[in-house]
Amino acid sequence: MKNSEEIYTELLTIQCRRGDNGAFMKLVRLYQQRLFFYIRRMTGNEDDTWDILQQTWLVVFQELKKLRDVSRFVPWLYRIARNRAISQIRADKRQETISLDDLEIDVPDETDDDFDQWEAEEIRTALDTLSDPHREVLTLYFLEDFTIDEIANITDSPPGTVKSRLHYAKKAMKKAIKRGWLTHE
């Protein structure tokens, strides 16, 4: 069953395909921030992120009428962003050295007793130990709430590969976090 955001996105997509520029701007507002953080996690560079984001929306605007199934808009959007980000990373010759040091991570306020700054840093450090493909599937699955099939579509990987990466990424995260906590006790 579709949620209200999915239905709203499909409606906006249909309106955009019919030439409604106002609907396109609503789509941009709806997905801009999430897409920005997704791209930022991949590139580690804010300037590149803004460029890629702009390129992504330009492609979406130009190619939206070619999208066959409007219910696939969000995975299609993320795939365009991913492809643009990978192209930029390759162009910058930084594919092997993506840094997470400059990422902006939302940290709960100080009144949250279950979470503190040290734990956030441990999670960032643990994420930093993962390969790019493993970090990407964790991001798409847990932070962006995509399904295995949607992630497979976005990353152009078979669902089995996505499941495997997700499984090993979770194991590696648990191990890295546990190792970090043991060294801080």
C-alpha positions as CSV (number, residue, x, y, z in Angstrom):
1,M,0.0,0.0,0.0
2,K,1.3,3.4,-0.9
3,N,1.8,6.1,1.6
4,S,0.7,9.7,1.1
5,E,4.2,10.9,0.0
6,E,4.4,8.2,-2.7
7,I,0.9,9.2,-4.0
8,Y,1.8,12.9,-3.9
9,T,5.1,12.2,-5.8
10,E,3.3,10.3,-8.5
11,L,0.7,13.1,-8.9
12,L,3.4,15.7,-9.2
13,T,5.3,13.5,-11.6
14,I,2.3,13.2,-13.8
15,Q,1.7,16.9,-13.7
16,C,5.3,17.6,-14.6
17,R,5.1,15.3,-17.6
18,R,2.2,17.4,-18.7
19,G,4.3,20.6,-18.5
20,D,3.4,21.9,-15.1
21,N,6.6,23.8,-14.0
22,G,5.0,24.5,-10.6
23,A,4.7,20.7,-10.0
24,F,8.4,20.3,-10.9
25,M,9.4,22.9,-8.3
26,K,7.3,21.0,-5.7
27,L,9.2,17.9,-6.5
28,V,12.5,19.7,-6.1
29,R,11.4,21.1,-2.7
30,L,10.2,17.6,-1.7
31,Y,13.4,15.8,-2.5
32,Q,16.1,18.4,-2.6
33,Q,17.4,18.1,1.0
34,R,17.4,14.3,1.1
35,L,19.1,14.1,-2.3
36,F,21.7,16.7,-1.2
37,F,22.7,14.6,1.9
38,Y,22.8,11.4,-0.2
39,I,25.1,13.0,-2.8
40,R,27.1,14.6,0.0
41,R,27.7,11.3,1.6
42,M,29.1,10.0,-1.7
43,T,31.3,12.9,-2.6
44,G,32.3,14.4,0.8
45,N,32.5,17.8,-0.9
46,E,29.8,20.4,-0.6
47,D,30.8,22.3,-3.8
48,D,30.6,19.1,-5.9
49,T,27.4,18.2,-4.2
50,W,25.7,21.4,-5.3
51,D,27.0,20.9,-8.8
52,I,25.8,17.3,-9.0
53,L,22.4,18.3,-7.5
54,Q,21.9,20.9,-10.1
55,Q,23.0,18.5,-12.9
56,T,20.6,15.9,-11.5
57,W,17.6,18.2,-11.5
58,L,18.5,19.3,-15.1
59,V,18.5,15.7,-16.3
60,V,15.2,15.0,-14.5
61,F,13.6,18.1,-16.1
62,Q,14.8,17.1,-19.5
63,E,14.1,13.3,-19.3
64,L,11.0,13.1,-17.1
65,K,8.7,12.4,-20.1
66,K,10.8,9.3,-20.9
67,L,10.1,7.8,-17.5
68,R,7.7,4.9,-18.2
69,D,6.4,4.2,-14.7
70,V,5.7,7.3,-12.5
71,S,5.7,5.1,-9.4
72,R,9.5,4.6,-10.1
73,F,10.3,8.3,-9.9
74,V,12.2,8.3,-6.6
75,P,14.6,5.3,-7.5
76,W,15.0,6.9,-10.9
77,L,15.9,10.2,-9.3
78,Y,18.5,8.7,-7.0
79,R,20.0,6.6,-9.8
80,I,20.5,9.8,-11.8
81,A,22.1,11.5,-8.8
82,R,24.3,8.5,-8.1
83,N,25.5,8.3,-11.7
84,R,26.3,12.0,-11.7
85,A,28.2,11.6,-8.4
86,I,30.2,8.7,-9.6
87,S,31.1,10.6,-12.8
88,Q,32.3,13.5,-10.7
89,I,34.3,11.3,-8.3
90,R,36.0,9.7,-11.2
91,A,36.7,13.0,-12.8
92,D,38.3,14.3,-9.6
93,K,40.3,11.0,-9.2
94,R,39.0,10.7,-5.7
95,Q,37.2,7.4,-6.0
96,E,39.3,5.6,-3.5
97,T,39.6,8.4,-1.0
98,I,36.1,9.6,-0.3
99,S,36.3,11.3,3.1
100,L,33.5,11.4,5.7
101,D,35.2,13.9,7.9
102,D,33.2,16.9,6.6
103,L,29.8,15.2,6.7
104,E,27.1,16.9,8.5
105,I,25.4,14.3,10.7
106,D,22.2,15.2,12.5
107,V,22.9,14.6,16.2
108,P,20.1,14.6,18.7
109,D,20.1,17.4,21.2
110,E,21.7,17.1,24.6
111,T,18.4,16.1,26.3
112,D,18.5,12.7,24.5
113,D,19.8,10.4,27.2
114,D,20.2,7.4,24.8
115,F,22.6,9.1,22.5
116,D,25.7,11.3,22.9
117,Q,28.4,12.9,20.8
118,W,30.8,10.1,21.5
119,E,28.4,7.5,20.1
120,A,27.9,9.7,17.0
121,E,31.6,9.8,16.4
122,E,31.9,6.0,16.9
123,I,29.2,5.5,14.2
124,R,31.0,7.9,11.8
125,T,34.3,6.1,12.5
126,A,32.7,2.7,11.9
127,L,31.1,4.0,8.7
128,D,34.5,5.2,7.5
129,T,35.9,1.7,7.7
130,L,33.4,0.4,5.1
131,S,34.0,0.3,1.4
132,D,32.0,2.7,-0.7
133,P,29.5,0.1,-2.0
134,H,28.8,-1.1,1.6
135,R,28.5,2.4,3.0
136,E,26.2,3.3,0.1
137,V,23.7,0.4,0.6
138,L,23.6,1.2,4.4
139,T,22.8,4.8,3.6
140,L,20.1,3.9,1.0
141,Y,18.5,1.3,3.2
142,F,18.6,2.8,6.7
143,L,18.7,6.6,6.0
144,E,16.7,6.8,2.8
145,D,14.4,3.8,3.5
146,F,14.7,2.3,0.1
147,T,13.8,-1.4,-0.5
148,I,16.3,-4.0,-1.6
149,D,14.8,-3.9,-5.2
150,E,15.0,-0.1,-5.3
151,I,18.6,-0.1,-4.1
152,A,19.4,-2.7,-6.8
153,N,17.8,-0.4,-9.4
154,I,19.7,2.7,-8.1
155,T,23.1,1.0,-7.9
156,D,22.6,-1.1,-11.0
157,S,23.4,-4.3,-9.0
158,P,21.4,-7.5,-8.6
159,P,19.2,-7.7,-5.5
160,G,21.3,-10.6,-4.2
161,T,24.4,-8.4,-4.3
162,V,22.6,-5.6,-2.5
163,K,21.5,-8.1,0.2
164,S,25.0,-9.4,0.5
165,R,26.5,-6.0,0.8
166,L,23.9,-5.0,3.4
167,H,24.5,-8.1,5.4
168,Y,28.3,-7.7,5.4
169,A,28.1,-4.0,6.0
170,K,25.9,-4.5,9.1
171,K,28.3,-7.1,10.4
172,A,31.3,-4.8,9.8
173,M,29.5,-1.9,11.5
174,K,28.7,-4.0,14.6
175,K,32.3,-5.2,14.8
176,A,33.7,-1.7,14.4
177,I,31.4,-0.2,16.9
178,K,31.9,-2.9,19.4
179,R,35.7,-2.6,19.0
180,G,35.4,1.2,19.5
181,W,33.3,0.8,22.6
182,L,35.7,-1.7,24.1
183,T,38.6,0.7,23.7
184,H,36.7,3.6,25.4
185,E,35.7,1.6,28.5
